[in-house]
Structure formats: C-alpha cells, structure tokens
Amino acid sequence: MGIKNLDDALLAALQSETVNRKRFVFVEPHEVYSTHLKVSSFDAANPQSRIAAPVNRDFVVAPFGPKWDEFVTEAQNLGLEIVLMPGTQERIDSMIALANEVPTIEINSTMPGTIKGMLPFQVAGYNMLKDERAGWLHWSTGTGKTVGAAALTKYHQVEGNFDLAIWAVKAHNKKNTARALEALVGIETIIVHGTPAKRKKLYGEIAQKMAAGEQPVIIVNYEQFRGDKDFFTALVAGHKVMMVMDEAPTKLRNRKTQTWKALAGILYSTEFKGHPMPDPKGLRPSELRAYVTSATPIENSPMDFYNVVRLISPKALGSVTQFEKEHVTWGTMRIVGRGGRIIETKQITGFRNLDEIGIKVAHLTHQVDKNDPDIAAQFPAVIQDEIIVDLSDHQKKLYRKLADRYAAVIEKFVSLQKGEYLTDADKRELQKLRAVFTVLQMIVDDPALVLDAAARYEADPETGSEVAFEFVNAVADDSQFLDDGEETRVAKLEALRELVEDNDAKVIAFSTHGAPFQARVSKWLDAWGIGHVVYNGSMTMNQKQDAEDRFKSDPNCKLFLSSDAGSDSINLDCANLAVHINLPWKPATFEQRENRQHRITSKFEHVRAVTLMTETLPEEHKAEILEMKRSYQVAVKESAGGVSAALREMD
C-alpha cells in the first residue's frame, strides 16, 4: 500500500485484469482548478481512457496540507493504492514549493520561525496570490491577515503594479490599519476622513500624487464608496488599481445595498437594468488587483459569499442566474391575499452543491485554519465553556408575565411551522413573535432595555418596540425594570462580575447591546472597583481608538466591555478570557468576538471563551439559527471534503 506513479506495467495489469481494479484510486491534475487534484477510479468499460469519471461528483482534493494527508491516510486504511497520473507529482511539488519559496519582500517582524518576517503559511499565501489578479486570504482571525495583505501591497508597489492602492476597512479600524502598514512594510498611508469639503480636497491631492508618478495608498471605510462614489470613479478610471477589502462579507454581502452598488459602479462600467454589473469587459481601471481578507466568508448564507466574489472576480462563480441555477433551491410560498385569492411567490428555501462553490474559487483562495495541527501549535489552546445562568427572581416574574401575555402568538408560530398557507394575518403574527422574542431577550439581558425600547417607541414608533411599549404600560411600574440600588437584579451581570474578578488577566465581554446597556453595566463595574473601557458603534473613531489603547496599556483597566462594533479588526491579545453576555445572530460574529484574544501573537498558553446562556425561548431559538448558518460556512470551507465517504463508496 502507498503512492506510486502510473507506469506501463501497472497499466497493462489493469487492462488485463490481473490486478483488482477496485483497489486503486487515480489522482491527476484537475483540468479546471489549478490548485487541486482530481480523484478517480479505473474505467473498466474503456481502459484506453485509463480512468473513469470522478469517484463522486467532481471530487477533488488539495495536493498538500491536512486534506491531502487525510486522503492518503484514509486510502491506506482501506487498503487502497494511490496512483499518480502524469503531471500530478509536478503539481504537488509546485504547490508545496509555495511554502518554501523565499518571499521577494520582507516584513518587519520579531516573531521566531519566520522567513523574511513571515511565517511559513503566510509565505505560502503570499506566493500563491501575489501574481493573481484576485485573491481571498481566508485565514482564521489572529493568523495575520493584515501581514499577508501588507506583503501583497508592498510587492505590487515595488513591481509598479498599481497607481493607486485602496484599503477598505471598517471605520473604527482605519488608524490601526495605517499603523500596521507603516510598521510592517514601511508604507505611509492617507486616511480619508473629515467633512465632505475636506475629503474633496483630499481626493484632489491624491489625484495630484498619482499624476506625479507616486503610488498613494489610501485607507477608507466602506460607507465612503457610497457617499463619494463620483470621486472614487474619477480616481480609478484608466489607472492601475489595487484593492484590499478587509472583512468584506460584513459590508458587501448584499448586492442590493447602496454600498455594494456604489463599489460595483466604481470598479465596473457595465450596467444591467440600470444597476451596476461586475463584468471584466466593463472594468473601469486599466488593471485591477483585488484581495479580500476575511476569516468568515459567509455571514448568513452562501449568497453572501457569491456577492463578494463577484466584485473581485466576476467570472469565478458565474452570473447570478447561473449561480442560482446550480446552487439555490427554490420553493413556492403561498399567501392568502384579498378576497381569499391564493398568491404564489418564489422564494429561496435552501442551498445545494455547496462543496462546488469552494472548489470553483480554490485557485484564488488561500485558506489558513487554526484547527490545522501545525498552525494550532502556534496559538494558545482554547477552553470553551457554556455557563447556564438562572434568571433572578425579579427577571423570572417579568419573563413569565410577558410570555403568558403572548402565549397565543407563540402557539400560533408552532402551527405555522407545519406548512400552512400564510395569510396576511399570519405574517403579522410572525412579525409580532419576533418582536416578543426580542423583548424577552431584553428581560434576560437587562430589563431596563425594555424601558428604553418603550420610550423610543413612544417618541417615534419606527425606532422603538410596540411590544415593549405595551408591556411597560401593562406592568405600570417602571421601577420593576430597574435595579433597586442594592443589587443589579440582572443574573448575567452578576455572572460577569464573578468571571472578571476570578480571572488573573484582562477580559473582553461582548453583547449585542450598545451605549445605554453599557452605561448601566459601567455604573456597577465602577461600584465593584473593576477598571474598564466601553466600546460601541456610537463612539467616534478617536474615542474607539483611545478605548482600545487604554485597555492595552493601562494595567488597572481589566475589562473591555464592547458591543459587536468591537468584534472584529482589532487585536486584544493582552486578554485571555472572552465572555459572550448574549449570542449574536451570525456565527461569523460569534467567532470574531472570541478571536480578539485568540491571536498568534498571544503570550498565553491557553485562552478561555465563556458563553452566558439561559434556558429561555429566545436564546434557544438564536442558538438554533446560529447552528444552521454555521453549517453553510462549513460546507463551503470544506470544499475538498468528503474524502472518507467517497473512498468508502469505492471499497
């Protein structure tokens, strides 16, 4: 058993059936995916073709790394011989060489075991993508996506491959990105910010630098594409452009948003029915090199991934029609309209062939997974905990009262899951249920949130919660939603206090709630003598940066209390404990939260991640939604998966 090359003797034996053909699998370079190999069985009906169709539908395997090792091990366990077809070993060697080829540029780094400042897996990604016009650094958070993108930027700058480089990042990460580019590769950047008049002047200065032969590297936030579309369009037209889009799936997942449309219109001149359409024939720059850096390519569904890929490589996954035909499962929703008339509408019910999506973009994707043993060894170990928190007696009373008040709505929801026709009234009931779940979650996290939502509704029904407003009026005593000055009345907050006080190092705590919630938590943290900073979306860029800097530098600042505005793009490797006060709606956000501390630069041997859970309807429902969305990510990520099952089918 083992791996051998196809020779005349083996071919003759196979053709004459002097050997058991079922004991062999054949591996050859995939004709479409330049980074993968195709695995097939012998074609007994047509021995001249040597090999048959793939073992299963378009089964492929990456020629190096854990998937290749898994494939070889599984084949050997089943007693199968792996036969390499002509050209296969050369492809394997060329891919392995990516990790060993000394990079052409150098990163400023003090980390041990680097090659010109980059770790071996970073070198492999750099070498694989540096000469590609589009690429996706699909690296787990903390593995150095910024290092990889900075190296690519420096390479293209040295090679003269761009007149203008644009780094698109989240607004709170602009200063950190500028610092990183200067520290890593010595590139001074221009941060685009300020009033419209100031930005207009800045764009003029950038254009002058380009005209003078300089290669400006600018840092923008995604929203600026929408507001300053005309300026960006003028800057890129007819020029060589490089783009780095950090965490693009969080900002560009929906092609119907104004931000997506603006960027598509900046990069491509082609339109379809009045909307911009990414099309290589309509490329607005003279050349475009576009790279995405993201640990989680899918926010909610595979359509998110498609929408981002389409911006950087329009042909990779085909047109919208083609993608939907190959990967979307459609169903019919029947709605009872006016007069009892049944209206049928088409809707997405699921996705299929998800493994093919990852395979189709394999040539432009370099993946780094912290679960791979060689890479995991460079990170602190992770201890995952879930702590079941019992609601305080005060919270239980409020929870039961609201649940009883809307018991009929909840019961109706259960019946609607059985596929009954959806009337307009049904849809209103479902909408009401979502609102009820939201208010139940508020009671679980902090009953005072219900008062906030009710007050917003009273001031402007579009911004508040009708359910909260009705419930507050029904209780008729605002004090029932507040602490009594002696205790918090919030079970999760007491659990957070205990975790922070028992932990020797710094702690990060995340919730879906912003400033009002944080203000109340902050009051209790002050009372308990716990030094902390708050971080949320309502803060200015400078305020966020100051909070991050203080948390890192002040030994008396123990807790980083953040909304999900701080769940990505910042390095908090000084912490060793991350706490989920409540669950987010997206698995990507859940992972990003924990990855603020789980970094390759961490000095800890292990880090801990704790989720505070209650046995309540909204939290159980949210956990189910997260698991469903996580399955989409796994299917695309494991695009070379199915190794064991495919081989066992042959056995």
Secondary structure, 3 states (H helix, E strand, C coil): CCEEECCHHHHHHHHHCCCCHHHEEEEEECCCCCCCEEEEEECCCCHHHCEEEECCCCCEECCCCHHHHHHHHHHHHCCCEEEECCCHHHHHHHHHHHHHCCCCCCCCCCCCCCECCECHHHHHHHHHHCCCCEEEEEECCCCCHHHHHHHHHHHHHHCCCCCEEEEEECHHHHHHHHHHHHHHHCCCCEECCCCHHHHHHHHHHHHHHHHCCCCCEEEEECHHHHHCHHHHHHHHCCCEEEEEEECHHHCCCCCCCHHHHHHHHHHECCEECCEECCCHHHECCCEEEEEEECCCCCCCCHHHHHHHHHHHCCCCCCCHHHHHHHHEEEEEEEEECHHHCEEEEEEEEEECCHHHHHHHCHHHEEEECCCCHHHHCCCCEEEEEEEECCCCHHHHHHHHHHHHHCHHHHHHHHHHCCCCCEEHHHHHHHHHHHHHHHHHHHHHHCCHHHHHHHHHHHHCCCCCCHHHHHHHHHHCCHHHHCCCCCCCCCHHHHHHHHHHHHCCCEEEEECCCCHHHHHHHHHHHHHCCCCEEEECCCCCHHHHHHHHHHHHHCCCCCEEEECHHHCCCCCCCCEEEEEECCCCCCHHHHHHHHHCCCCCCCCCCEEEEEEEECCCHHHHHHHHHHHHHHHHHHHHHCCCCCHHHHHHHHC
